[in-house]
Amino acid sequence: GEAASAGTAAGGGSAEPGVYDPLPSYVDARNAPPPLTVDPGEYVRQYASTLLESALADKDVGGFALDTDAILASKLKNKVMFLDGGSRSAQKAEPAKASSVAPKGPTLSAKDRRRMGVHSIPKEEQRYELYLPLHELWKQYMHDLLQLDKPEAMIESAVQQKLIKADLHGCILTVERSKCPSFVGQSGILLQETENTFRFVTQANTIRTVPKAKSVFKFSIGGISCGIYGDHFCFRSFERAVRKFKDRPTIDL
């Protein structure tokens, strides 16, 4: 039985073609690519020109003759073509999306910052006259912000909104009232502002930290005296710059 089956497979024409058998002649004749008789680059240009002509054959161009060679030169010359099927905008958007998420590096906690003294001011730099240039810069900044040279721009509501969001680093800040009597009368150039405190250097070359809550502060610019109710000012400076403040009643101290 095994010999008979072997003979049938060897001599009969009923056996199915193998995977590595050559293709039939009609398949080769139909799918064989034409031989290249020109330079490959010239062949590609001719193929693209023919494809463009066939694509524009059904287009209404108002009777104008189209120069396919000029169109191809404007679209393809000295330009990078992506042949992987993706559009250029999609390929550009992918790296941008990946780079939009910055790698998250190690950050310092508040305890570590205090331990390392990141925000501490060295003793030799706790001198009032050292920060007088900072105060002059702040005065110029406020002069430009409030437009003090334009009386027509000095509208009370507009000035208040600008003062609320202004950067106060460098102003001479004075504690006008406070629940703690020892803070009253303290004055100096503001060096640091946190969410709940002001830190300034006094003329006695000392650093004072005054809580905002339960305190009223005062500063002057261009002959305008401004008061700050600390209970309504318990925000960090960059938060105030983008925050929308609403009118609220103030309970006096």
C-alpha positions in Angstrom: 0.0 0.0 0.0 2.8 2.4 0.8 4.5 1.6 -2.5 1.3 2.3 -4.5 0.7 5.6 -2.8 4.3 6.6 -3.4 4.0 5.7 -7.1 0.8 7.7 -7.5 2.5 10.8 -5.9 5.6 10.5 -8.1 4.0 9.8 -11.5 0.5 11.2 -11.5 -0.5 14.7 -12.5 -3.1 15.0 -9.8 -0.5 16.1 -7.1 -1.0 19.7 -5.9 1.9 22.1 -6.6 4.4 22.7 -3.9 5.1 26.0 -2.1 8.4 26.4 -4.0 7.2 25.4 -7.4 7.6 28.1 -10.1 4.6 30.2 -10.9 2.6 29.4 -14.1 3.6 31.2 -17.2 0.3 33.3 -17.4 1.0 34.7 -13.9 4.6 35.6 -14.8 3.5 37.3 -18.0 0.8 39.4 -16.3 2.7 40.5 -13.2 6.2 40.8 -14.4 7.5 44.4 -14.2 8.6 46.0 -17.4 12.4 46.2 -17.8 14.0 49.5 -16.9 15.6 51.0 -20.0 16.2 54.4 -18.4 17.7 55.8 -15.3 15.7 54.9 -12.1 15.2 58.5 -11.2 14.0 59.3 -14.7 11.7 56.3 -14.6 10.1 57.6 -11.3 9.7 61.1 -12.8 8.0 59.7 -15.9 5.7 57.5 -13.8 4.8 60.5 -11.6 4.1 62.7 -14.6 1.9 60.0 -16.2 0.0 59.6 -12.9 -0.5 63.3 -12.5 -1.8 63.7 -16.1 -4.3 60.9 -15.5 -5.4 62.5 -12.2 -6.0 65.9 -13.9 -7.7 64.5 -17.0 -11.2 64.9 -15.4 -10.5 68.2 -13.8 -12.0 71.4 -15.2 -9.1 73.9 -15.3 -10.9 76.6 -17.4 -9.2 75.8 -20.7 -5.6 76.4 -19.4 -2.9 74.0 -20.4 -1.2 72.4 -17.4 2.6 71.9 -17.4 3.0 68.6 -15.5 6.7 69.0 -15.4 6.5 72.4 -13.7 3.9 71.0 -11.2 6.2 68.1 -10.3 9.2 70.4 -10.0 7.3 72.7 -7.6 6.0 69.8 -5.5 9.0 67.4 -5.5 12.2 69.3 -6.2 14.5 69.6 -3.1 11.7 68.3 -0.8 11.6 65.2 1.4 8.9 62.8 0.5 7.5 60.4 3.2 6.8 57.0 1.7 5.6 55.2 4.8 2.0 56.3 4.4 2.0 58.9 7.2 1.4 62.6 6.6 4.1 65.1 7.5 1.9 66.9 10.0 1.1 63.6 11.8 4.8 62.7 12.0 5.6 66.2 13.4 2.8 66.0 15.9 4.0 62.7 17.4 7.4 64.0 18.6 5.7 67.2 19.9 3.2 65.2 21.9 6.0 63.1 23.4 8.1 66.2 24.3 5.1 68.1 25.8 5.3 65.9 28.9 8.5 67.0 30.6 10.3 64.3 32.6 9.5 64.6 36.2 12.7 65.0 38.2 13.3 64.9 41.9 11.8 67.8 43.8 12.6 69.2 47.2 9.9 69.0 49.9 9.2 72.0 52.2 11.1 70.3 55.0 14.2 69.8 52.8 14.1 73.4 51.6 14.0 74.7 55.2 16.8 72.3 56.1 19.0 73.4 53.2 18.1 77.1 53.8 17.0 77.7 50.2 15.0 80.8 51.1 17.2 82.0 53.9 19.1 85.3 53.6 22.7 85.3 54.7 23.6 87.6 57.6 26.0 89.7 55.5 23.2 90.4 53.0 20.7 91.6 55.6 21.5 95.3 55.0 18.9 97.8 54.1 21.0 99.9 51.8 21.8 96.8 49.8 18.2 96.7 48.5 17.7 100.3 47.8 18.3 99.7 44.0 15.6 97.0 44.1 13.2 99.6 45.6 14.1 102.0 42.7 13.4 99.3 40.2 10.0 98.6 41.9 9.1 102.3 41.7 9.8 102.4 38.0 7.8 99.2 37.5 4.8 100.6 39.4 5.1 103.9 37.5 4.8 102.0 34.2 2.1 99.7 35.5 -0.2 102.4 36.8 0.7 104.9 34.1 1.3 107.7 36.6 2.3 110.1 33.8 -1.2 109.8 32.3 -3.8 111.4 34.7 -6.7 110.3 32.4 -5.7 106.6 33.0 -6.0 107.0 36.8 -9.4 105.4 37.1 -10.0 104.1 40.7 -11.4 100.8 39.7 -8.7 100.1 37.2 -5.9 101.2 39.6 -7.3 98.9 42.3 -7.3 95.9 40.0 -3.7 96.6 38.9 -2.6 97.0 42.5 -4.1 93.7 43.6 -2.1 91.8 41.0 1.1 93.8 41.2 4.4 92.4 42.3 5.3 94.0 45.6 8.9 92.8 45.9 11.0 95.9 46.5 8.3 98.2 47.9 8.6 99.8 51.3 5.9 98.1 53.3 4.7 99.3 56.7 2.5 97.4 59.2 -0.3 99.9 60.0 -2.4 97.7 62.3 -2.1 94.2 63.6 -3.6 91.9 66.3 -0.1 91.6 67.6 1.0 95.0 68.9 4.7 94.3 68.4 4.3 94.2 64.6 2.7 97.7 64.4 5.0 100.3 63.0 7.5 97.7 61.5 8.6 98.9 58.1 11.1 97.8 55.5 11.8 96.8 51.9 9.8 93.7 51.0 12.2 90.8 50.0 10.0 87.7 50.1 6.3 87.0 50.0 4.7 83.7 50.8 1.1 82.6 50.9 0.7 83.8 54.5 3.6 86.1 55.3 5.6 89.1 54.2 9.4 89.2 54.9 11.2 92.6 54.7 14.5 94.1 55.8 14.2 97.1 58.1 16.5 100.1 58.4 18.0 98.5 61.4 19.4 95.8 59.1 17.1 93.0 60.5 14.7 90.7 58.8 11.1 90.7 60.0 8.5 88.1 59.1 4.9 89.4 59.6 1.9 87.2 59.0 -0.7 88.6 56.6 -3.7 87.4 58.6 -5.1 89.9 61.2 -2.8 92.7 59.8 -3.2 95.8 57.7 -0.3 97.0 55.6 0.4 100.2 53.8 2.7 101.4 51.0 2.9 104.5 48.8 3.7 105.1 45.2 3.6 108.3 43.2 1.7 110.2 46.0 -0.9 107.4 46.3 -1.2 105.7 49.6 -2.4 102.1 49.3 -3.7 99.8 52.1 -3.6 96.0 52.1 -5.9 93.9 54.2 -3.8 90.8 54.9 -6.8 88.5 55.4 -7.8 89.1 51.8 -4.2 88.8 50.6 -3.3 85.3 51.6 -2.1 84.1 48.2 1.2 83.6 46.7 2.4 86.4 44.3 2.0 84.4 41.1 -1.5 83.3 42.2 -2.6 86.9 42.7 -1.5 87.7 39.1 -4.0 85.3 37.6 -6.8 85.3 40.2 -10.1 87.1 39.8 -10.9 89.0 43.0 -14.4 89.8 44.1 -15.5 92.7 46.3 -16.0 91.4 49.8 -16.8 93.2 53.0 -13.9 93.9 55.3 -14.2 93.5 59.1 -11.9 96.0 60.7 -9.4 94.9 63.3 
